[in-house]
C-alpha cells in the first residue's frame, strides 16, 4: 500500500515515481501468461503520478504507466508480448458527487473519488487492468495459430470444420 491524501497531493503539486514488480499486483497476475512456474508474466512497471489542476481549478492526478506484460494470445494460446503505455488524467471529486460527475465525453477527464487515504498501488493496478485488451491476440501474420512448425500457412480448425460440413451435402 502507498497511501496519499489525494486532494493535498494535487493541491501541493506533489509527484511520485518509481518501478514496481508485476508480482506485487495480485489482480493483474491473473491476467498474465504463466511462462514458467512462479513466473510473474513480465518485468517491472514504471509509474509516475503528478498532482495538478485543470483550467477550472479542479484537482487532478496525472498518471503515466509503462512496461511490458506477457499476456496469452487468445488465438494461438502462446505468449503475447504486450507494450503497456498509459497516460491519463483523473479528476478528483467528492464521493457523493461521483455519479453526477461521470461522463462519457472522451474530452473530459475520468473522475475518481477524492480520499484522504487513496492507495496509489491499487489505483495503478486498476488503470492497468482497464488498459488491457479484452481479447489479446497477435496480429494475423505473427500468430502461431495461422502457421505450422515449418512456417507454412495452415487452415484454422474452423475452416476445416466448415469444409467437412460441405462434403456431407
N, C-alpha and C positions, 0 to 999 in steps of 0.2 A: 504494500500500500504506500502511496505517496500522496498524502492529503494536503490540499491547499484551501485557503479561503478564496473562492473564485472571484468575488467582487473586489477584494483587496488586491489580488493578483492582477486583475485587469486595471483597476484604478491606478496602481503604482507602476504600471507598465513593466511588470516583472517578466522574467523568462526562465525557462528550464529546458535543458537539452541533455542528451546522453544516448547511450546504446543499451538496449535491453535484450536479454536472451529470449529466443522464441519459447524456450521451455518454461519461462515464467508466466506464460499466458495459457491458463488451463482450458478455457473455452476454445481458443484458437487451435490448440493442439489437436482437437477432434476433427478439424477440417484439413489437416495436413496429411501428406502421404508418408506412411511408415517405411522409410528407406531401409532401415535395419532395426533390430530390436533395440529399444531405448533411444532411437534417433528422434530428434525433435522437429525434423522436417525443414530446417533452414538455419541460417546464421543469426546474427544479431539484427534487431530492429532499431534503426536510428529515429529519434524523435526530437522535435523542437516545439515548445508551447510558448506563445507570447501573449501577454495581456495588452489590450488596446481598447479603442472605442471607435464606433462608426461616426459618420457625419452628423448624426443626431445625438451624439454623445452616449449612445447605448453601449454598455460594456461588452467586449468581445474577447474570445480566446482564439488566437490563430494557431492552427495545428498542422504541422508538417511531419509526415511519417514516411520512411522509405526502408527498403530491404528486399531480400529475395526469399520467397517461400516455395517449398516443394509441395505442390498440390497433386492430386491424382486426376489424370485425364479421364473424362467420362466416356470417351470413345474407345481408347486402346487400353485403359486402366494402368498405364505406366506413369512415371514421374513427369510432371509438367513444371518446368521452372517458371515461376510467376514473379514478375517485377512489380513490387508494391510501391506506389507513388501516391501519397495523399497530401493535398494542400487545401485546407478548408478553414472557414471562419465560423465560429459558433457564438451566437448571441446569447448572453446570459439574461434570463428573465425570472421574476419571482415564480415560484412553483404554482401558485394559484392562478397566474396569468398564462401558464404554459399552453394550455389548449387554445386560448384565444389568439395567441401569437403565432401558432403553427401556420405555415403557408406552403402551398405547392409552387409558389413562384420561384423559379430557378435563380433569379437575380437577388433574392433575399437570403440572408444568412440563416442557416438552420438554428433552431433555438434549443437550449438546454436549460434546466432549472439551476439557478444560482444557488450556491451552497457554501456554508462555512467549512464544510468538510468534503470537498469534491476529490474523489480518488482519481488522480491523473492516469494511473496504470489501467484502471477499468475504462476510463474514457478512451484511451489509446486503443485498447483491445476492442471496444465497441466500434470505433471508426474503422479498424482493420477488418472486422467481420462484415461490416456494411459494404466495404470496398471489394470484397472477394467476389469473383464471378459465381453466379448461381450454378452453372454447369461448366466447370473448367474443362477446356479441351485444346489440343494442339490445332494449329492451322492445318487444313486438309493435307498439304504437302509434307508436313512434319509429323503427322500422326502415324504411329506404328500400326494402327488398325487397317490402314489402306495399303500397306506393302507387306510382303512376306520376308523371311530371313534373307533371301538372296537380293532383296530390294526391288523385286518386280511387283507390279500392280496386281492386286488380287481383288476379287469380288467380296463385298461385305456379306455377312451372314443373311441379312435381309434380302439382298438381291438374289442370292442363291435360293432362298425360300420362295421368292416370287416366281422364279423360273420353274421351280417344282410345281407350283400351282398351275402354270400354263401348260405343262406337259400332260397333266391328267385330263384336260378338257378335250 
